Every structure is written in structure tokens, then in C-alpha cells.
């Protein structure tokens, strides 16, 4: 048997009429924000389904890990069909960290580079800070990278290069700052933390659409251009740039999925493309500056592999933020990437 509460129904009808009248008086952008806010509020009331997710965030999680980070740049001249690939001398860091009740901290220290690697690829000075915050429904990633000292990884595309020491640009500097925030629509069944933090466990395969915002600032500069001194002067006329700046903001939308294999294995994938507006400024070799407003584009991607053998776990994670600046005839491709190998232990389970 069932009954109808006429008083509650009447209240609902009155609220619906009021809501429609208010909504019709709002401009389009405000209307969209209100609807999004209401959806988020209802979303926060949802609870995770224990059949899909086990929450161990109240347990102390300890981890030992290695991490490698890269901030790279490729400069293409589309008219000449050539591309200059520039990389820092990468190193691996060894770190210790913990997570407890949604709070986490990790400290990593760079392992020393061999003299042979410094000889071949030069020396890179760096400040590299990358962080993240993942709640049940809302997450954010951010990075601050300052690198000085790069080398060219594809000299044979331009000249007959036989030396094992690659061309180096000691004065080249890149500063990159970025933040991306997103909202998960299916957090009752899908856990972002299970794949990329490991203080939750995904019991059944599930996925979720994501919607968010992003903002980036990139600045690259050199004393005498991005073309190494060992290359012919004719190449400098084809890549006639010694610096650029770019500020980008926009919206992002994507999808994430966790694949659970025989309960102990997890494969987590996430891809979040973004589109928006950016302001670009490039400085040519003669010092002249050109500015341009244009559409912005970026892609964030993450992968996580995990294996559970309680109370321990093994994990391999990777993340990338690829950004593109199209300034005719050039195409600047920036990449912020990191890779981790982790062994961790959950205390109290």
C-alpha cells in the first residue's frame, strides 16, 4: 500500500513554479551556474557504495617511492616541416610519504647524477613542485616548475651529428605554473583516490565523467635563441624566436575509469581535455615582440597500475599535462610529466 502526502506535494508544486519564474529571469551564464550548483549539492548528498569502494582513509598509509619529473618543449615550424626537441637532464628522486584522513605529504630527494650523464646531457637546475587534492567528488592538480639548462635530443634531424654529447643550451629557462580542478559525477561507485592515492580500494570496475576548470602560465626564454650554437645560422631564420609567454584559462571535460582484475589488480585511466582562451607573446631574435589572442587547448592524462597484497600494495602511476601554443608559423608543445613507482603499507588492516 502507498499514500500521497498532499501537503508535501503542494509545497513541491509551489517551489517548482517559483523556481521556473526565477530561472526564466536569469541570464544564460547565471542560469547554468545555478543549475550546476544545485546538481553539485545533490551530488554531495550521495554516499559511496561499499559494494564498489572500500574507504581506508582513516588508516595511516606509509609509502616509499621513486619519482621522475620532466618539463619539455618542442618547437615546430610547420612551413619548413621541422621540429626542435628540447629536454632537461632528467634525474630520479627517492621519497617517503604518508596519507591519513584525506591528508597526505611526501618528501623526495634527488639522487646524484653520474659524471657521464652530465657530460652527455649537460646540467639542469630545477625547482619542481607538484601537488594534488582529491576529495570524494572534487579534485585538483597543480604544479610549479622552474628549469634552467636544456639539451637538444634530435640533432641528427638537422646536421650530421656523430658525438655522444648532445647540443646544449645552458641559458634556456622554462617557468610553468598550472592548476586543474574537476568534479566527479559518479563518485558513489567510482574512486579517483583508489587509482592515484591508494587510500581507497575499488572493488568493482566503474567510471565517471568529469567536468572542471584549468589555468596555466608558461614562460620560456634564452639569451640567443632556442637553436643550439652548433647548428647552422640558416636554421635560426627558420626558428626566429628567443622567448615566449602564454597565459591560458578554460573549461575541461573528460572521463576516468578503474578496471578491477581478479580483485587484486587495478588499472586506472583518466583523460581530461580542456579548451579555452589564451594570450600569447613571443620575442624574436632581433628583440621585436608579437602578441596574439587565440583558443587554448590542453590534455591531462593519468594512468595508475596497482596490486594489492594486504597490508602492502605496489603501484605505478603516471601523469601528464600537454599544452599547445599555435603561433604561425610556429607550434610550441609543452609537456609536464611525472612517473612514480610506489611500495606502500596500510597500518591497522
C-alpha angles and dihedrals in degrees: 000000000000138000138206122234101215093185093055091043091053090050089051092051092049091048091049092051091047091046092051093049093050092045093051091055094054126092116249098258093048090047090053092049092050093050090047090050093051091048090050091050091053089045093056089056091062117099127215114260110239089211087067106028135036113200115214096162090117089063122083110251119199123191140184114199149164120222134191122192132190136186107188137174132203119190116198130189102204094193092054093036095229135126131199114209115204124186138172120237098266125219136184123240128208116215147180125206148158141204127205129166095346092313121110138174133182133182121197131186126203117248113229118264119233119249089241093057091048089051093052101040105020128231125303124198112203148177109192123175121169125172142168142195120201121183127174094275106004129056139174138191126196139176141186116192130175115177130175123185123041139180134210111247099192108047093143089069088069110025141008097275117181103158120104088220107088123219111272134205105198094179095054114116132181126190117189130178124175145159132189125187126187144178123224116219098194104040093138089072105017124063120199088185093057091065102036108024103025097213088114129049124220107219098182131027113266142149143197141205116239133208126187155127133265139193130186138178120192128179126178126177143164137185096238108010137284095279112095117243091243091066123087119268090241089072091058090063088056094048099034096169133108100173148358142189129205135184117189135179131172153119127291133200129179149131136258129193137182118209113202114203118193091334095278101065125068131186114188122189130179131173123180118178118193136202131189145105132316138183113215129193123181129187118212125213092262090055098254116140128216125191131196139175113216146150115289127221135183139159126211117196133178135182129187130185119189140177123192125211102157129269088011131056139185122216139179116193135177133183134183138184111197118191131184132204116189111196111158124278090008133069116197115199117192125187131190109190139167136180129195136190111197138186112188143173131208113213121218101026 
